[in-house]
Every structure is written in structure tokens, then in C-alpha cells.
Amino acid sequence: MNDEPASAQQPSDDQPMNHLTAEVLVVGAGPTGLMLANWLACLGVGVIVIDGKAGPTTESRALVVQARSMEIYDQLGIAEEVLAQTVPVRSIAPGFGTRVFGRIPMGEIGAGTTPYSSLFVLEQSRNEQILYDNLRRLGGEVLWGHELDTIELERLERLERLERLERLERLERLEPDTVETDSAADGDPLWGVTASIRGSRGAVTVRARYCVGADGTNSAVRQLTGIPFEGATNELLFYVCDAVGVTGLVSGAVNIRPAPHDVLLSFPMGQGEHHRVIGILRTPDDAVDEEAVRARLGLVYGVDWIGTRWFSTYRVHHRVAAEFRRGPIFLAGDAAHVHSPVGAQGMNTGLQDAHNLALALGDVFAGRAPDASLDRYEAERRPVARRLVSTTDRVFAAVTSERLIASVVRRGVIPLVGPIAVRLLPKITGAPRLFEYVSQVRIHYWMSEQDRARGRRGATVGRRLPWSGDNFAVLRSATWQVHAYGSVNPSAVDRLGAQLGVPVHTFPAPSTQRLRAGMFYLVRPDGFVAAQATASQAAEVFRASLPEQYLSAAGG
């Protein structure tokens, strides 16, 4: 990673702030926006972050960190800090009404898949504070109390001229004697967006090459850009309660309990039987209070508590933005997709959006890849969001439907089959795959149009690098790299590194079947495997996937 500070202008408290410039403007300092800003700062990309709030969130909204997000925190270098504040959850306790079927040991099912084979409870407010503190250590800051008013895109021909400038600058670094000067290089810098912002010190204009809307469900960036937010809002009302001294729930586990007309989901939050309790209310009235919910939970589930820290109701949206990229503008997190809390994956998907986009932007600003390479962000992340929204929508419909067949399943099948399934699931061969889906380590991207045309997803290429016990530490460099496992010829390793201009790392024979001894793997900065090949074919195969700067520098 780049140790140089990012080059965005960050005004001091006594400095007039009318016109600012940055390489990337991030609107929204929730988990997604802060993760994006952290990675951009690490990569030496100048970033300005704005948010209308006075500071990091104090409410505890989203609260589960999945294994894949923990791996990203590890790559960022702050996993230990995050772990120190989490409540690990190693089991799920399904049931029906007041009945509990047993525990499903998630830690056992996920063992060997990831260094983080659990669910981790960490409130959104703490996630934000950790990311904000780290951003400040990296030299970044957030302009709190600043909201986006307008955003304008530069004319396309100006963007094309900027692309030509970037190509010329890249060539000049590599072959300075062969590059002719370009008159477009004279004068003011060219920018992709101009944003008008209002804040405590008056109006501000920010000019940036790119803008990322990470500003939530009601995204101003999305609305100002005119990108449709496709989907629907469910008519059922959700409640969420942060309760202490809870009785009637399995301690230290995620409790999942449907009932004939209700559904209950809870997450352990720490000592004192502190739980986050979530469920649905079948009422058209939004003005439902805590006492009504408490009475219903006692009647249906035998659940009660001593006190609450907060209580709220809300409606669930299932929506995906029609575009994740429009020219120099991107959408990420809840600005791009929202869904029900089934699976506890919303915040995690936003964190992974940010990770994917930041590392793609890092390649562009380092001169390794053209602007067009950023199209991969929408091509990779939008299908993930669509599948997630579709899956959670179907699960949500199944557990809330009042149709006869759904009611029969809930009343008759679940109480009968549930206890058996809990005992058998840890022993089923496919159980680790279930963990991979929930923990989001099984996400797949198409790495080429040829792969997409064939339509077959591989076990390794297009997926996050399989964990072999000691191969994740090198990912902290956030660079393109090659991995080889088992006994490989040292001269072949040296030759491949020289041919491609990237580091080649060797590891002992892999502990996972998804990595083969003697095979070479090209790994992207975000940890996804771009290609695989034998030693004799690796140079040729990997050239098709590597950004051009590496090949030019290596003479390829």
C-alpha cells in the first residue's frame, strides 16, 4: 500500500473553505463511505468525505460483521482492533414459538474456510468509530455537518481529454523520449464532477474526478443523478428493540423463531443478557409502542426483559439501483441496494462494495488501468446485490406469508423437521457451503467475457482467494500478486515475476482442495483470483488479466 498521504485538500478550522479539490468525493460517512475513504487513503488517493451528521452514528443499527468483512478489516490492518470490540457468535438457535430445537455450531461448520469462522456482533456505531479513527490516523478527515446540494457532470469530451492526458503521463513515465506534449495539459486541471455543498461555514464547491454516493437509502447522489431505485416497500412493520436482562432466549446465540403469525430474530449483544430483538407486526398502524410488542413477545415466545436502551419501528425496502455507475458517479452500500435484515448482510455488502471500488480506483489513479476498467464495479457488485435482494425477499416472504401452504409449513413442518435438521446439519457434506454463502466468502465475479459466455463458475477463479492457513498476510500489500503452492521450481518463480512485474509468493502444499499444488494463481488487490495456470502457461495466461502498466514495466 501507498504510505504517502492522500492529496485532497483538508481545510483547517480557521481556513476559509469555498473551493476544494480531490480525486474522489465521498458523500456519506457511514460504514460504506468510511471503508471506502480508508482504502483510498491507504492507496494514496486524495479523498474528501462529507456527511450531514454532526459525527459518527451513535445509534446501533446494523450489527453483524460477517467473515468476509473481517477479512477485509484484516487486509486493512485493523482486524485486531475490530475483534477486541466484537461479541463472537458461534451458534444459531432455531426454534418455533417458545420451543428451542438446539444449537447449530457455526464455528465448526466454517472451520478451515476462513480465519474468522463465526458471526461477529459489532454495532454500526462502533464500526463507524473504528473506521473514522483509522481514517484520521491515515491523515484523512470527514467534513461533518456538510450536505450535498447539487452535482454536475463535466462534458464527455473533457473526460475523454483527461483520459488521453492520463495515458500520456503513463507513457511519459515509461518512455519519456517518445511522448509529444499535448496542449490539453496546459491550464486548469480537468475534473469529472463539480458538487455544491452547504455546511456550517457556508457554501462549498468541491471538484473531483469521481464522486461516490454512500449516503444511504435516501441518497442525494442517486436522486440528483436521476438513477432509478427499483423495487418495492413491504407493507409489514418491523420492530427493533435493544433490550437488557432478557429471558426466554438462548444465551450467546442468534435466535431464529417463526410462529404461526409472527417471526422473531435476536442477536446477543454482550453481558447482562443484552440482546437485539427484531420481528414483524401485522398492523397498518405505525404508532405501535414498546409495551405492545413486549406483551406480544411474552405471549407467543415467552420472551421478556428488564429494560430497553432503545426501541423503533420501520418498514423494509427491497430495492436495487438501476445503475451503480453513471460516468464519474458511483453508488455503494444502501444508496445502491436495500433489503430485509434476513441473513444480516446489509452493512457487510456495503463494506464489500467499498473495498471493491476503492481498489479498482487505486489501479486507475496509479496509472495501471484506464477509466473503462471501473466498469467492472457495476458488473461485479450489482449482480451480488440483485441476488441478495432476491434471496432475502424470498426468505422474508416465506416466513411472513399468510397463504395456506406457508401457514401449514410453519405450523406443521417446521416443528416436526426442525429438531432433526439441527442435529443433522453439522454432519451434512454441504454444510460448509451454507456457511460460505451466509458469511459472503463464496461470492463469484466473472473474470472475462469468455468465462461468462461459457457460464460455468469455477471453484477458484472469480472467487476470493481460498484460505490455506498462511496465505492472507501478503494480501495486506493490496497489490496484484501471484501465488504458488506446494513444490515449485524456484527458477520458474523468479522468471514469472520478472516477466509480469509482480511479486510471486510461494506457500506449502495447500490445506484446501480449491488450491492445487504446482498451480499458479493471479490474485487481484482485493484478494479475488483473476486467473490460474500451470508454470509453463502462467506468463501468457496472466498477461490477459494484468493491468497494462505491469506488462510495460516488465517489458511484456
N, C-alpha and C positions, 0 to 999 in steps of 0.2 A: 504494500500500500504506500501511497504517497505521504511522506511525513511533512511536506510543505503545507503551510496554512492555506486555506481556500482564499480566493482573491475577491470575494464580494465585499462591497463597501458596508461596513457595520458602523453606524454613527454612534458617537458617544452621547451621554445625556445632555451635554451642553452644546452639541454641534447642531447647526441648522440642518434640517433633513427635508429637502424639497425634491431632489433628484438623485436617485440611487441606481446603480447598475449591478448586474450579477449575471453569471452564466445560467443559473436556474433560479426561478422564483417558485417557492413552495407556498401554497395557500392552505393553511390548516396545520396546527401543531398538536394533533392527536397522535396516537401510536404510529399511524402510517406516515404522516408528514415528518415526525421526528426521526423515525427509522431512515427515511429517505435522506433527510438532512445529515444524519450521522454518516451514512455511507458516502455521500457526496463530499463531505468534509474530509473523510479518510482518503478519498481518491484525489484530493486537491482541486475539486471543482468548486468554484465560487457560488455560494447559495445564500439567498435571503429567504427567511421564513416569516410569514405573518400569520397572526391569529387574532380574532376579535375578543377572545377571553383575556382576563387580566393576568392569567398564569396557567400552569398545568392544571388539569382537571382535578377536582377534589372529590367528586362523586365516583363511586365504584360501579362502573357499568360493566363492560366486558371483563372477564376474569380468568379465563383458561388460556394458558400458553401450551401449545402442542409441541411435540418433539421436534418437528421441522423448524419451528420458530426458535426453539432453544439452540438448534444447530447454527442458525443464523446469528444469534447472540454470541455463540462461541466464536464464530468466524470474525465477528466484530471485536472480540476480545473482552466481553463483559459478562460472559455466562456465569462466572462465579458470583459476581455481584447480583445477578438476577436470581440465581439459585438460593442465595442467602435469604431472600425475602419471600420465597415461594412456600406453598404448602403442597408437597408432593402427594398425589392421589394414585395409589397403586391398585385400586379395585373399584369395580362398579357393582352396586347392589340393586338388581332389578326386583320388582315385586308387583303386586296388584292390590290396590286398596290398602288395608292395614297389614297385609301379608308380605313378608320378605322371602324371596326364593333362595338367597345365599349371596355369595360374592364371586365375581369374575375377576381373577388376578391379572390386571392389565400389564403389570410389570413382568410377569412370567411370559405372557403371550408375546410381548415386544422385545424380550431379551435377545440380544445378538443383532437386532435390526438397527439400533441407534444407541448412542451413549446415554440417551435420555428416554428410557422406556417406561415413562409414566405420563400422566397428565399433571400439569403444574398450575396450581391456583395462584394467581397474582393479579390483583385488581388493576384495572386500567389506569387508575390514578398513579399507582406505583410504577407501572410500566412507563408511563409518560415521564415521571420524575427521574427515573434511572436514565432514560434516553436523553432527557433535557440536560441532566448533569454531565453526561458524557459528551454531548454536543458542545457544551461550554468548555470542557477540557480540551476539545479539539479546536477551539478558537472560534466556534460559531455562537450564534445568539438567535433569539426569537424576538420579533417586534410584536410584543403583546399589545392588545388594545388597538390593533390596526385591522380594518376590514376592507375587502376588495369592493370597489365601486364599479369600475369599467375595465375592460380589457380589449385591446385592439391587436389584430394580427398584422404584421408587415406584409407588403405586397409580395407575391410569389417570386417575381423576378429578383427582388432584393435577396430573398432566401437563396435563390439559385446562385447569385453572385457570391454570397457568403460561402456556399459550398465550394465554389471554384477557388476562393481565397484559401479555404482550409486545405484543399488538395495541393495548391501551390506551396503553401507553407510546409506541408508534409514533404513534398518533393525537394524543397529547398534544404531541409534538414538532411535529406539523404543524398542529393546530388546538386549541391549549390551552384556548380558552374553551368548547369544545363537549364536553369529556370530563368525565364524572362520576367521582368517586372510587370505588374498589372496595375493599370490606372485605378482600378477599383480599390486598391489598397490605400489610396490617399483619402484624407478626410476622416469623418467620424466613423466609429465602428458601426457595423450593421447588426440589427437586433431582430429577434423573432416576434416579441410581444412588447407592448407598452401598456402598463397597468396603472390605473389611478386608484389610490388608496387613501382612506381617511383614517386619521388617528388622533391621539391626544395632543399632538403638536401640529395639527393642521393637515392639509392635503399633501400627498407624496406621490411622485411619479417614479415607477420602477421600470427600467428597461432590461429585458433579459432575453437570452437566446431561446429558452424554453420556459414554460410555466406548467406546474403540476398542481391540479386540483385534488387536494387531500382533505377537503373541507366538509366531509360528511354527507348525510342523506340529502340535505337541502343545499347542496353545493352551489355556491355562487358562480364558480368557474364553469360548471356544467350548464347552468341556466344561461349565463351570459354568452356562452359559446353556442347555445341552441342545440345541444346534443340530447335527444330524447332519452327518458329514463323508463324503459319498457318493463311492464309487469303489472302487478295489482297489489292492493292492500287487503289483508284478510279482515273479515268482519268481526272475528272474535277478539276479545280483550284479554291481554296478558297482564299479569301482576308480577311484581318482583319485590321481594322483601329481604332485607338484611337483618337476620334475626339472631339473637344470642340466647343461651340457655335452652336450646331446642331439645325436645323429647319426641320420640316416635320415629326417628331416622337412624340409619346405621352410621355410626361414627366413622370418620376418616374415609368415607367412600362417597362416590357420586350415586345418589339415589334416583332411580327411574321407576315411576309407578303410574301406570294408567289406571283408570277406573271406568265404570260404565259410562259416565258423562264428564269425567274430569281427567286431567293428567298432571302429574307432579314431577318436577325435576329439581334436585338440590345439589349444591356443591359445598364441601367442607371448607371453611374459611380460617380455621385455626382453633386455638384453645377456647375453653368455655362453651363448647358445643355451639360455635359460631357457624352458621350456615347461610348461604344464599338460596332462597326458596323461590322457585319460578313455577307458574302454572297459568291456566286459562280460566276465564269466566264467561259463561254463556249468558250474556246480558247486553242489551243495546245501550245501557246506561254507563257512561264513562265515569260517573261520580260514585264509584264503589270504594268504600273505605277499608282500612286495615282490619277492623273488627269483623266485618262481614266475611272477609277472606279467612280470618283466623277461625271463625266459627265453622266455616265450610271444611277447612282442613282437619279440624278436630273430628268432625262428623264422618268424613269419608276416609281419612288416613290415620286418625289417631295422633296427629301431629299438633304440638303446641310449643310455646316459647315463653320466656320470662319477659323479654323486651325486644324492641327493634331499634336499629340505628337509622333506617330509612325505609320508606315504602312508596311504590309508584306503580302506575298502570300505563300501558301503552298498546298500540296496535302494531301488528307485524306486517312488514312490506316484503314482497318478493319481486325484486326489480334488478335489471342489468342495463347499464348504459349501452346505447346503440353503437357507440364508438368509444374506445379507450384512448385513441389518438386522433386529433384533428390538427394537422400541420405541426406547429410548435407547442401545442397544448395537449397535455395528458391528464387522464383521470386515474385515481388509485383509491383503494380502500372503499369506505361506504359511499364516496362520491361516485364510484363505478358500479357497486353491487351491494345489495342488502338482502337479508333473508332471515328466516326464523332462527332462534338460538339452538335448534336441534343440532347436536354434534359439536357445539361450542367452537366453531371455526371462523366466525366473522372477523374478529380482530386479527387472527392469525393469517387469514387470506390477505388482509391489507398489509401486514408486515412483509409478507412474501411478495406482494405487488411491488412494494418499495424496494426490496432487495433486488429483484429482477431488473427494474427500471434503472436504479442507480448504477448498477454495474454495466448495463448497456450504455448509459450516458458516459460512464467513465471511459469506455473504449473510444467513444466519439470525441470527447474533449482531449484525450491523449493522442488523437490523430491516428488511432489504429483502425477506425472503422468510419464509414460515411454516415450521414444523417439517415439514409434509407435503412440502415441496419436497425434503427429504432422501431421500425415496423414490427419487429419480432415481439415487442412488448405486447401489443394487442393480439397478435397471432398466438402467443403463448398463454397470456393471462386471461383473456376474455373467455376462451373455452373452459378454463378452470372455473371461472365464476359462473358460467352458464350451467355447468354440470352440478356445481354445489347448490345453486339456487333451485335447480330442478329436483335434486335429491332431497334437500331439506323440505321442499314444498310437498313432495310425495309422502315423506315420513310424517310431516305435520298433518297432512290431510288424513292419513291412515289413523293417527291417534286421536283425531278430533272429529272425524266424520260421524254423523248421526244416521247414516244409512244402515239398513237392517243387517247386511252382511258384515259391515265393520263392527257393529254392535255385538253381533254373535261372536266374532273373533275375540273381541275384548273380554266379553263376559265368560265365554266357554273355553276357547282355545288357549288363551294366554295363561289363565290359572292352571290349566292342565299340563301344558307343554313347558311352561316357564321353568319350573324346578328341575326338569330333566335337562333342558338346554343349558342351564347354568352349570350343571355337573359335567356335561359332555363338551362344552365349547373349548375349554383349555386343552382338551386332548385331540381336537379335530385338526387335521393337517393344514387346513386353510385358515386357521385362527390367526396366525401372524399376519396374513394378508389383510384381515379385518383391521388389525391394529395399524397397519401401514396406511390404510385409507383414512381412518379416523385421525391419525397423527400427521397426515399430509406428507409423508415421506414417499408416497407412491405416485406422485403427480408425474405426468408424462408430457413432454413437448416434442413436436415433430421437428427434427433437426435438418431436414431437407425436403424439397418437394418430391423427390424420388421416394423417400420413405413414406410420405403422406399418400402418394399415389398407390403404393403397394398396400397401404392400410394395415400393416401388421406392426404392432407395438413390440419393441424388443424388451428383453429383461433388463438391459443396462443402458444402451444408447437412448438419449432423450429423457433419462431419469436422473435424479440426484445420485451422485456417486455412492454406491453401496459402501457401508461402513465395514471395515475389516479389522477394527480394533486400534489401529495406529495410523490411519491414513487421512485423518481430518485436520491434524495440526497444520499441515502445509497449505491448507486452503485459506488460512488466515492472511496469506500474502495477497489474496484476491486478484490473482493473475492467471492467464492461460498457462496450463502446465500439462505435462504428460506423466502418467503413472504406469509402472510396470510391476508385475507381481511374480513371485517365485524366482527360479533361477534364470537369469537373463545374461546375455553376453555383455560385459562392460563396454566393449568397443562399440557395440550396436547402440548402447545408451548414449555414449559420447557423440557418435556420428549423428544420431537423430536430433540431439539437442543442437548441434551445430547447423544441421540442415534447416531446422524450423525456427531457431532463435528463441526457444522457450525452455524453461527448466524441465528436466526429466527426473522424476523421483522413483526410486525402487523400494519395494517392500517385500517382506517374507511372503510365502505362499498364502493366499487369501483364505480367510475363515468362512467366506460366503461363496456359494455356488455361482453367484452372479458375476464374480470376477474370476477370470481363468488364468492360471499360471502360464507365463510365457506370452500373454497377450498385452498389447499396449493400448492405453486409453487416453484420449484427448479430453481434458477437463476444462470447462469454462470457468471464468472468475466466480460465477455464482454457484459452483460446485456441481453443475449438471454435466453429464458425459455427452460430448459433442460427436464423438466417433470412436471406433475401436478397430484395431488392425494387428496383424502379425508384424514381427520386426522387419521383415523384408518388404512389406507393403505400407508401413506406417507413414513414411515421409510423403508418399503420393496421396494416400487417403486423407491425411490430416491437412494437407495444403488446401483442400477444398473447403475446409471449415474454419481455418485460422484467418483472423483479420490480416489485411494485406501488408501492414507495416512490419509484422514479424517476418514475413516472407522476403520483403525488400531488404530488411536489415540483415537477414541471413543469406542473401544472395539467391533466394529460391525463385 
